[in-house]
């Protein structure tokens, strides 16, 4: 964690110095005021008190000024630390997506990037800085009292060490388990609340709202109990610190009175000694809380590093090859094998096939046959065994970005960002002009709908495209893929959620734009299959049939069975 302060150590040192000057001004204010009152009781001339009067004013003003500057500097460091943490964590997430991130609940990841990072905002202000300030104040105040009388210089550090070291160590030992549990319970509570909100419609439909609300309330009560437990410990620590601070002051008085009686200590300094000692505890009283915050900060950091230190599923080669320059790109797979983590059987089991350049190839088969897995491997989302060739070169030879640049993708469930229509389209081609956007939405049969929107392309979509229907979201995904104009068009159920009329119109558009263009059409809907250059049938992660529509029907195999079942259902529906 200290590495994130790199480049800010100057501000850190300045902040610590200002913190020490703040408390030092407070100590000097109390000590000077005590001396002034004691001296004034002897009724000297005003001239003899003038320096002390001016000093009281200076220390009073200095305390406020130094505190302001210290807060300004320390919060500047804190905000820089938070910015670096968030950037570092998100940058580390990118290469882990999507394969490795499936190990965590989305709510847990959200809690880590928000809740755990926010926990670390206290790392500098309440964990790193207070001990450094306490050391400076303890040394300075103890040296001053030692200068007055050695025994006084020994008493104060004894109590300061007790409050600043012994109590924090005990506090950390007591709070360690509760602090770690608090972080875990907060994560569980946020996951439950996110699940509850996102699944509220289904919970209402199945009359399970009360059950899930009870579960969330139970998690909330446990979280509250842990907070109360930690708050109770803080209260005990504060009380103990107050007791020790006052005992320290009384000890200084008990040791100082004989010195005054013997003439070794000026009587006017006795009250100053007591108040200087009492004020010095201001520097060490935050240390028990710092020990508690250290436990929470280390647990939050552990959760962040747990994600960041996860090995990447896919990595770029040391010397990536250049992206294919031609529009016609051939795809070849040789004995490709892949099994999802914790899966009992392989998703692809020795898959071998070739997709010629400029051809429309349909990948069909029953659910679980490996169709979408093939798309994920082509996009380098997962590592695999075997060999995939792109334009004659191994897919692993390309950088991930270069390999993905060869594909324009329409996924089975495209994610739309909570932004405008324009912003979602420009993900595919950031420099696209208005004419290019219009051409893309026209080809996706979406132009009329865009014209009806109140702000056209600048209309907000809502979270996940909530303001659009499922079919409209799918057509927007198609428009985005067409706008990219990549060498290979990868369509994963492109007509999902569309009514028959819109599906027919969109199919005509897709067949027009995929003429003499490498197209991989993944679908379970056997519609317009006769227009495909080749159909590859997968089952159990293997190619079981391949050919054109008429030949596959004549063979009477799996394809013919799927075709018959689908069209028989369509006939019954009519």
C-alpha positions as CSV (number, residue, x, y, z in Angstrom):
1,X,0.0,0.0,0.0
2,X,2.8,2.4,0.7
3,X,3.9,2.0,-2.9
4,X,0.8,4.0,-4.0
5,X,2.3,7.0,-2.2
6,X,5.2,7.0,-4.6
7,X,5.8,10.5,-5.9
8,X,3.8,12.0,-2.9
9,X,6.3,11.5,-0.2
10,X,7.1,15.3,-0.1
11,X,3.4,16.0,0.6
12,X,3.4,13.2,3.1
13,X,6.4,14.7,5.0
14,X,4.8,18.2,4.8
15,X,1.5,16.8,6.2
16,X,3.2,15.1,9.1
17,X,5.2,18.2,9.9
18,X,2.1,20.3,9.8
19,X,0.3,17.8,12.0
20,X,3.1,18.0,14.5
21,X,3.1,21.8,14.4
22,X,-0.7,21.8,15.0
23,X,-0.4,19.7,18.2
24,X,2.8,21.4,19.1
25,X,1.0,24.8,18.9
26,X,-1.8,23.3,21.1
27,X,0.8,22.1,23.7
28,X,2.6,25.4,23.6
29,X,-0.7,27.3,24.0
30,X,-1.7,25.3,27.1
31,X,1.8,25.5,28.6
32,X,2.2,29.2,28.0
33,X,-1.3,30.0,29.2
34,X,-0.6,28.0,32.4
35,X,2.6,29.9,33.0
36,X,0.9,33.2,32.2
37,X,-1.9,32.6,34.8
38,X,0.6,31.4,37.4
39,X,2.9,34.4,36.8
40,X,0.0,36.8,36.8
41,X,-1.1,35.6,40.2
42,X,2.2,37.1,41.6
43,X,1.1,40.5,40.1
44,X,4.2,41.4,38.1
45,X,4.3,44.3,35.7
46,X,2.5,43.9,32.4
47,X,5.9,44.2,30.6
48,X,7.0,41.0,32.2
49,X,4.0,39.2,30.8
50,X,4.0,40.8,27.3
51,X,6.0,38.0,25.6
52,X,3.7,35.3,27.1
53,X,0.6,37.3,26.0
54,X,1.8,37.6,22.5
55,X,2.9,33.9,22.4
56,X,-0.6,32.8,23.5
57,X,-2.1,34.7,20.6
58,X,0.5,33.4,18.2
59,X,0.0,29.7,19.3
60,X,-3.8,30.1,19.2
61,X,-3.7,31.4,15.7
62,X,-1.0,29.0,14.6
63,X,-3.0,26.0,15.8
64,X,-5.9,26.9,13.5
65,X,-3.7,27.8,10.5
66,X,-1.5,24.7,10.8
67,X,-4.6,22.4,11.2
68,X,-6.1,23.9,8.1
69,X,-2.9,23.4,6.1
70,X,-2.5,19.9,7.5
71,X,-6.0,18.8,6.5
72,X,-5.5,20.4,3.0
73,X,-2.3,18.5,2.5
74,X,-3.3,15.2,4.0
75,X,-6.6,15.1,2.0
76,X,-4.7,15.9,-1.2
77,X,-2.6,12.9,-0.5
78,X,-5.7,10.8,0.4
79,X,-7.5,11.7,-2.8
80,X,-4.4,11.0,-4.9
81,X,-4.1,7.6,-3.2
82,X,-7.8,6.8,-3.9
83,X,-7.5,7.8,-7.5
84,X,-4.4,5.6,-7.9
85,X,-6.1,2.7,-6.1
86,X,-9.2,2.9,-8.3
87,X,-7.2,3.2,-11.5
88,X,-4.9,0.4,-10.5
89,X,-7.7,-2.0,-9.5
90,X,-9.7,-1.3,-12.7
91,X,-6.7,-1.6,-14.9
92,X,-5.9,-5.0,-13.2
93,X,-9.5,-6.1,-13.8
94,X,-9.4,-5.7,-17.6
95,X,-7.1,-8.5,-18.5
96,X,-9.0,-10.8,-16.1
97,X,-12.3,-10.4,-17.9
98,X,-14.4,-12.3,-18.6
99,X,-12.9,-15.6,-17.7
100,X,-11.2,-15.1,-14.4
101,X,-13.9,-12.7,-13.1
102,X,-16.5,-15.4,-13.2
103,X,-15.0,-16.6,-9.9
104,X,-16.6,-13.6,-8.1
105,X,-20.1,-12.4,-7.7
106,X,-20.7,-9.1,-9.5
107,X,-21.9,-7.6,-6.3
108,X,-18.7,-8.7,-4.5
109,X,-16.5,-7.1,-7.2
110,X,-18.6,-3.9,-6.9
111,X,-18.1,-3.9,-3.2
112,X,-14.3,-4.4,-3.6
113,X,-13.9,-1.5,-6.1
114,X,-16.1,0.8,-4.0
115,X,-16.4,-0.3,-0.4
116,X,-12.9,-1.7,0.0
117,X,-11.3,1.2,-1.8
118,X,-13.3,3.6,0.4
119,X,-12.0,1.8,3.5
120,X,-8.5,2.5,2.3
121,X,-9.2,6.2,2.2
122,X,-8.4,6.2,5.9
123,X,-5.1,4.4,5.4
124,X,-3.0,7.5,5.3
125,X,-5.0,10.0,7.4
126,X,-5.8,7.6,10.2
127,X,-3.1,4.8,10.0
128,X,0.1,6.2,8.5
129,X,0.2,9.8,9.6
130,X,-0.8,9.6,13.3
131,X,2.1,7.4,14.5
132,X,4.6,9.7,12.8
133,X,3.1,12.8,14.3
134,X,3.0,11.0,17.7
135,X,6.7,10.2,17.6
136,X,7.6,13.8,16.8
137,X,5.4,15.2,19.6
138,X,6.5,12.5,22.1
139,X,10.2,13.3,21.5
140,X,9.7,17.1,21.6
141,X,7.6,17.2,24.7
142,X,9.7,14.6,26.6
143,X,12.9,16.5,25.7
144,X,11.4,19.7,27.0
145,X,10.4,18.2,30.3
146,X,13.8,16.4,30.6
147,X,15.4,19.8,30.1
148,X,13.3,21.1,33.1
149,X,13.9,18.0,35.3
150,X,15.1,14.5,34.2
151,X,12.5,12.7,36.2
152,X,9.7,14.6,34.5
153,X,11.2,13.6,31.1
154,X,11.0,10.0,32.1
155,X,7.4,10.0,33.5
156,X,5.8,11.5,30.4
157,X,7.2,9.0,27.8
158,X,6.2,6.1,30.1
159,X,2.5,7.1,29.9
160,X,2.8,8.1,26.2
161,X,4.2,4.6,25.4
162,X,1.4,3.0,27.3
163,X,-1.4,4.9,25.5
164,X,0.4,5.0,22.1
165,X,1.8,1.5,21.9
166,X,0.4,-0.9,24.6
167,X,-3.2,0.1,24.2
168,X,-3.1,0.0,20.3
169,X,-1.5,-3.5,20.3
170,X,-4.1,-4.8,22.7
171,X,-6.8,-3.0,20.6
172,X,-5.5,-4.6,17.4
173,X,-5.5,-8.0,18.9
174,X,-9.0,-7.6,20.2
175,X,-10.4,-5.9,17.1
176,X,-8.7,-8.1,14.5
177,X,-11.3,-10.8,14.2
178,X,-14.2,-8.3,14.3
179,X,-12.6,-6.0,11.8
180,X,-12.1,-8.8,9.3
181,X,-15.6,-10.1,9.9
182,X,-17.0,-6.5,9.4
183,X,-15.5,-6.3,5.9
184,X,-16.8,-9.8,5.0
185,X,-20.3,-9.0,6.3
186,X,-20.4,-5.8,4.4
187,X,-19.6,-7.6,1.2
188,X,-22.3,-10.3,1.9
189,X,-24.9,-7.6,2.7
190,X,-24.2,-5.7,-0.5
191,X,-24.3,-8.8,-2.6
192,X,-27.7,-9.7,-1.1
193,X,-29.0,-6.2,-1.7
194,X,-27.9,-6.2,-5.3
195,X,-29.5,-9.6,-5.9
196,X,-32.7,-8.4,-4.3
197,X,-32.9,-5.2,-6.4
198,X,-32.0,-6.9,-9.7
199,X,-34.3,-9.8,-9.1
200,X,-37.2,-7.9,-7.6
201,X,-39.6,-8.6,-10.5
202,X,-39.0,-12.3,-10.2
203,X,-39.3,-12.2,-6.4
204,X,-42.6,-10.4,-6.7
205,X,-43.8,-12.9,-9.4
206,X,-43.0,-15.9,-7.1
207,X,-44.1,-14.3,-3.8
208,X,-40.6,-14.5,-2.3
209,X,-40.0,-10.9,-1.5
210,X,-40.5,-11.4,2.3
211,X,-38.1,-14.3,2.3
212,X,-35.3,-12.4,0.6
213,X,-36.0,-9.3,2.7
214,X,-35.7,-11.3,5.9
215,X,-32.3,-12.7,4.7
216,X,-31.1,-9.1,3.9
217,X,-32.3,-7.9,7.3
218,X,-30.5,-10.8,9.0
219,X,-27.3,-9.8,7.3
220,X,-27.9,-6.2,8.2
221,X,-28.3,-7.1,11.9
222,X,-25.1,-9.0,11.9
223,X,-23.3,-6.1,10.3
224,X,-24.8,-3.7,12.8
225,X,-23.8,-6.0,15.7
226,X,-20.2,-6.0,14.5
227,X,-20.2,-2.2,14.1
228,X,-21.6,-2.0,17.7
229,X,-18.9,-4.3,19.0
230,X,-16.2,-2.2,17.4
231,X,-17.8,1.0,18.6
232,X,-17.9,-0.5,22.2
233,X,-14.2,-1.3,21.9
234,X,-13.6,2.3,20.8
235,X,-15.5,3.6,23.8
236,X,-13.5,1.4,26.2
237,X,-10.3,2.6,24.5
238,X,-11.3,6.3,24.8
239,X,-12.2,5.8,28.4
240,X,-8.9,4.1,29.1
241,X,-6.9,6.7,27.2
242,X,-8.6,9.5,29.3
243,X,-7.8,7.6,32.5
244,X,-4.2,7.2,31.5
245,X,-3.9,10.8,30.3
246,X,-5.1,12.1,33.6
247,X,-2.9,9.7,35.6
248,X,0.0,10.9,33.6
249,X,-0.8,14.5,34.4
250,X,-1.2,13.7,38.1
251,X,2.1,11.8,38.1
252,X,3.8,14.8,36.7
253,X,2.3,17.0,39.5
254,X,3.3,14.5,42.2
255,X,6.8,14.4,40.8
256,X,6.9,18.2,40.3
257,X,5.7,19.4,43.7
258,X,8.9,18.2,45.5
259,X,11.0,19.8,42.8
260,X,9.2,23.2,43.4
261,X,9.6,22.8,47.2
262,X,13.4,22.1,46.8
263,X,13.8,25.0,44.4
264,X,14.8,22.8,41.5
265,X,11.8,23.9,39.5
266,X,10.3,27.3,39.1
267,X,6.8,27.3,40.8
268,X,5.3,29.2,37.9
269,X,6.2,26.2,35.6
270,X,4.4,23.5,37.7
271,X,1.0,24.1,36.1
272,X,2.7,24.4,32.7
273,X,4.3,21.0,33.2
274,X,0.9,19.4,34.1
275,X,-0.9,20.9,31.1
276,X,2.0,20.2,28.7
277,X,1.9,16.6,29.7
278,X,-1.9,16.4,29.4
279,X,-1.8,18.2,25.9
280,X,0.9,15.8,24.6
281,X,-1.6,12.9,24.9
282,X,-3.5,14.5,22.0
283,X,-0.9,13.0,19.7
284,X,-1.2,9.4,21.0
285,X,-4.9,9.1,21.6
286,X,-5.7,8.4,17.9
287,X,-3.3,5.5,17.9
288,X,-5.7,2.8,19.2
289,X,-8.2,3.8,16.5
290,X,-5.3,3.7,14.0
291,X,-4.7,0.1,15.1
292,X,-8.3,-0.8,14.4
293,X,-8.2,1.0,11.1
294,X,-5.0,-0.9,10.2
295,X,-6.9,-4.2,10.6
296,X,-9.7,-3.0,8.4
297,X,-7.3,-1.5,5.9
298,X,-5.2,-4.6,5.6
299,X,-8.3,-6.8,5.2
300,X,-9.7,-4.5,2.4
301,X,-6.2,-4.5,0.8
302,X,-6.1,-8.3,1.0
303,X,-9.4,-8.5,-0.8
304,X,-8.2,-6.1,-3.6
305,X,-4.9,-8.0,-4.0
306,X,-6.8,-11.3,-4.1
307,X,-8.4,-10.2,-7.3
308,X,-5.4,-8.3,-8.8
309,X,-2.9,-11.2,-8.1
310,X,-5.1,-13.7,-9.8
311,X,-3.3,-15.2,-12.8
312,X,-4.6,-14.1,-16.2
313,X,-6.3,-16.7,-18.3
314,X,-5.0,-15.2,-21.5
315,X,-1.8,-13.2,-22.1
316,X,-0.2,-11.5,-25.1
317,X,2.9,-12.9,-26.8
318,X,6.2,-11.2,-26.2
319,X,6.3,-10.1,-29.9
320,X,2.8,-10.0,-31.3
321,X,2.2,-10.5,-35.0
322,X,0.6,-7.8,-37.1
323,X,-3.2,-7.9,-37.6
324,X,-4.4,-9.5,-40.9
325,X,-4.5,-6.8,-43.5
326,X,-6.9,-8.5,-46.0
327,X,-10.6,-8.4,-45.9
328,X,-10.9,-12.1,-46.4
329,X,-9.7,-13.9,-43.4
330,X,-9.7,-17.7,-43.1
331,X,-10.3,-19.4,-39.7
332,X,-9.0,-22.9,-39.0
333,X,-9.3,-25.0,-35.8
334,X,-7.2,-28.1,-35.2
335,X,-8.0,-30.5,-32.4
336,X,-9.2,-27.6,-30.2
337,X,-10.1,-28.7,-26.6
338,X,-11.6,-26.7,-23.8
339,X,-13.2,-27.4,-20.5
340,X,-14.7,-24.7,-18.3
341,X,-13.4,-24.5,-14.7
342,X,-15.2,-26.9,-12.4
343,X,-17.1,-28.4,-15.3
344,X,-17.5,-32.2,-15.4
345,X,-17.1,-32.6,-19.2
346,X,-15.4,-30.6,-22.0
347,X,-17.2,-27.9,-23.9
348,X,-15.1,-28.6,-26.9
349,X,-13.5,-32.1,-27.4
350,X,-11.1,-32.1,-30.3
351,X,-12.8,-29.7,-32.6
352,X,-11.4,-29.5,-36.1
353,X,-12.9,-27.3,-38.8
354,X,-12.1,-24.7,-41.4
355,X,-14.1,-21.6,-42.2
356,X,-13.1,-20.3,-45.6
357,X,-12.6,-16.6,-46.2
358,X,-15.6,-14.7,-47.6
359,X,-18.1,-17.5,-46.8
360,X,-21.2,-17.6,-44.7
361,X,-20.9,-20.5,-42.3
362,X,-23.6,-21.4,-39.8
363,X,-22.7,-23.2,-36.5
364,X,-25.7,-25.0,-35.2
365,X,-26.5,-27.7,-32.7
366,X,-28.4,-28.3,-29.5
367,X,-27.8,-26.3,-26.3
368,X,-24.5,-27.1,-24.7
369,X,-22.9,-28.3,-28.0
370,X,-20.1,-25.7,-27.7
371,X,-21.4,-23.0,-30.1
372,X,-20.9,-20.0,-27.9
373,X,-17.7,-21.5,-26.4
374,X,-16.3,-21.4,-29.9
375,X,-17.1,-17.7,-30.2
376,X,-15.4,-17.0,-26.8
377,X,-12.2,-18.8,-27.9
378,X,-12.0,-16.9,-31.1
379,X,-12.3,-13.6,-29.2
380,X,-9.5,-14.8,-26.8
381,X,-11.6,-14.7,-23.7
382,X,-10.3,-18.1,-22.6
383,X,-7.1,-20.1,-23.1
384,X,-7.5,-23.5,-25.0
385,X,-5.6,-26.6,-26.0
386,X,-5.0,-27.2,-29.7
387,X,-4.5,-24.7,-32.4
388,X,-6.7,-21.9,-33.9
389,X,-5.3,-20.2,-37.0
390,X,-6.4,-16.8,-38.1
391,X,-5.2,-15.9,-41.7
392,X,-2.7,-18.8,-41.5
393,X,-1.1,-17.7,-38.2
394,X,-1.8,-19.0,-34.7
395,X,-4.4,-16.9,-32.9
396,X,-2.0,-16.9,-29.9
397,X,0.6,-15.0,-32.1
398,X,-1.6,-11.9,-32.1
399,X,-2.1,-9.4,-29.3
400,X,-5.6,-9.8,-27.8
401,X,-6.7,-6.4,-29.1
402,X,-5.4,-7.2,-32.6
403,X,-7.2,-10.5,-32.7
404,X,-10.5,-9.0,-31.5
405,X,-10.2,-6.2,-34.0
406,X,-10.7,-8.8,-36.7
407,X,-14.2,-9.5,-35.4
408,X,-17.4,-7.5,-35.3
409,X,-19.6,-9.3,-32.7
410,X,-23.3,-9.5,-32.0
411,X,-23.4,-11.4,-28.7
412,X,-26.3,-13.4,-27.5
413,X,-27.1,-10.7,-24.9
414,X,-25.3,-7.5,-25.8
415,X,-24.7,-5.1,-23.0
416,X,-25.8,-1.5,-23.5
417,X,-24.2,1.2,-21.4
418,X,-26.2,3.8,-19.4
419,X,-25.5,6.4,-22.0
420,X,-26.9,7.7,-25.3
421,X,-27.6,5.7,-28.4
422,X,-24.7,7.6,-30.1
423,X,-22.2,6.7,-27.4
424,X,-23.2,3.0,-27.5
425,X,-22.8,2.9,-31.3
426,X,-19.4,4.7,-31.2
427,X,-18.0,1.9,-29.1
428,X,-17.5,0.1,-32.4
429,X,-16.0,3.1,-34.2
430,X,-15.2,6.2,-32.2
431,X,-14.5,8.3,-35.2
432,X,-17.7,7.5,-37.1
433,X,-19.7,10.5,-38.4
434,X,-23.4,11.0,-38.5
435,X,-23.7,9.5,-42.0
436,X,-22.0,6.3,-40.9
437,X,-24.3,6.0,-37.8
438,X,-27.4,6.5,-40.0
439,X,-26.2,3.9,-42.5
440,X,-25.6,1.4,-39.7
441,X,-29.0,1.8,-38.1
442,X,-30.7,1.7,-41.5
443,X,-29.1,-1.7,-42.3
444,X,-30.2,-2.9,-38.8
445,X,-33.8,-1.9,-39.5
446,X,-33.6,0.6,-36.6
447,X,-33.6,4.0,-38.5
448,X,-37.4,4.6,-38.1
449,X,-37.2,3.9,-34.4
450,X,-34.3,6.3,-33.9
451,X,-36.1,9.1,-35.8
452,X,-39.1,8.7,-33.3
453,X,-36.9,9.1,-30.3
454,X,-37.1,12.6,-28.6
455,X,-33.4,13.3,-29.1
456,X,-32.5,10.9,-31.8
457,X,-29.0,9.5,-31.4
458,X,-28.6,11.6,-28.2
459,X,-31.4,9.8,-26.4
460,X,-30.3,8.1,-23.2
461,X,-30.8,4.3,-23.1
462,X,-31.1,3.8,-19.4
463,X,-29.3,1.2,-17.4
464,X,-28.7,-1.9,-19.6
465,X,-30.8,-0.3,-22.3
466,X,-33.9,-0.6,-20.1
467,X,-35.8,2.0,-22.1
468,X,-35.6,-0.2,-25.2
469,X,-37.4,-3.5,-25.9
470,X,-35.4,-6.7,-26.2
471,X,-35.7,-6.6,-30.0
472,X,-34.6,-3.0,-30.2
473,X,-31.6,-3.7,-28.0
474,X,-30.6,-6.6,-30.3
475,X,-30.9,-4.5,-33.4
476,X,-28.8,-1.8,-31.8
477,X,-26.2,-4.5,-31.2
478,X,-26.3,-5.5,-34.8
479,X,-26.0,-1.8,-35.9
480,X,-22.9,-1.5,-33.7
481,X,-21.3,-4.6,-35.3
482,X,-22.1,-3.4,-38.8
483,X,-20.5,0.0,-37.9
484,X,-17.3,-1.6,-36.9
485,X,-16.9,-3.1,-40.4
486,X,-14.4,-5.8,-39.3
487,X,-13.1,-8.6,-41.6
488,X,-15.1,-11.2,-39.8
489,X,-18.7,-10.9,-38.7
490,X,-19.4,-13.1,-35.6
491,X,-23.1,-13.4,-35.0
492,X,-24.3,-15.2,-31.8
493,X,-28.1,-15.6,-32.1
494,X,-28.5,-12.3,-34.0
495,X,-32.3,-12.6,-34.3
496,X,-33.0,-13.4,-30.6
497,X,-35.9,-11.5,-29.1
498,X,-37.2,-10.4,-32.5
499,X,-40.7,-10.8,-33.9
500,X,-41.1,-12.8,-37.1
501,X,-41.5,-9.7,-39.4
502,X,-38.5,-7.9,-37.9
503,X,-36.5,-11.1,-37.9
504,X,-37.2,-11.6,-41.6
505,X,-36.3,-8.0,-42.5
506,X,-33.1,-8.2,-40.4
507,X,-32.1,-11.5,-42.0
508,X,-32.4,-9.9,-45.4
509,X,-30.1,-7.1,-44.3
510,X,-27.6,-9.5,-42.7
511,X,-27.5,-11.6,-45.8
512,X,-26.9,-8.5,-48.0
513,X,-24.1,-7.2,-45.8
514,X,-22.4,-10.6,-45.5
515,X,-22.2,-11.3,-49.2
516,X,-18.6,-12.3,-49.9
517,X,-17.7,-11.5,-46.3
518,X,-16.4,-14.0,-43.7
519,X,-19.3,-14.6,-41.4
520,X,-19.7,-17.0,-38.6
521,X,-23.4,-17.4,-37.8
522,X,-24.0,-19.2,-34.4
523,X,-27.7,-20.0,-34.0
524,X,-30.1,-22.6,-32.8
525,X,-32.9,-21.1,-35.0
526,X,-32.7,-23.0,-38.3
527,X,-34.1,-20.1,-40.4
528,X,-32.9,-19.4,-44.0
529,X,-30.3,-22.1,-43.7
530,X,-30.5,-22.8,-47.4
531,X,-28.7,-19.5,-48.0
532,X,-25.6,-20.5,-46.0
533,X,-22.5,-21.5,-47.8
534,X,-21.9,-24.2,-45.3
535,X,-23.5,-25.5,-42.1
536,X,-21.5,-27.1,-39.3
537,X,-23.4,-29.2,-36.8
538,X,-21.8,-29.5,-33.3
539,X,-22.8,-31.9,-30.6
540,X,-20.8,-32.7,-27.5
541,X,-18.1,-30.3,-28.5
542,X,-17.4,-32.1,-31.8
543,X,-18.3,-31.7,-35.4
544,X,-20.9,-34.4,-36.2
545,X,-22.1,-33.1,-39.6
546,X,-21.2,-30.5,-42.1
547,X,-22.5,-29.6,-45.5
548,X,-25.2,-27.5,-47.2
549,X,-28.8,-27.4,-46.1
550,X,-30.3,-29.8,-48.7
551,X,-27.5,-32.4,-48.2
552,X,-27.8,-32.4,-44.4
553,X,-31.6,-32.9,-44.6
554,X,-31.1,-35.8,-47.0
555,X,-28.6,-37.5,-44.6
556,X,-31.3,-37.7,-41.9
557,X,-28.9,-37.0,-39.1
558,X,-28.9,-34.6,-36.1
559,X,-29.5,-31.6,-38.4
560,X,-32.5,-33.1,-40.0
561,X,-33.9,-34.0,-36.5
562,X,-33.4,-30.4,-35.3
563,X,-34.9,-29.0,-38.4
564,X,-37.9,-31.3,-38.2
565,X,-38.6,-30.5,-34.5
566,X,-38.4,-26.8,-35.0
567,X,-40.6,-26.7,-38.1
568,X,-43.1,-29.2,-36.6
569,X,-43.5,-26.8,-33.6
570,X,-43.9,-23.9,-36.0
571,X,-46.6,-25.8,-37.8
572,X,-48.4,-26.6,-34.6
573,X,-48.2,-23.0,-33.6
574,X,-50.0,-22.1,-36.8
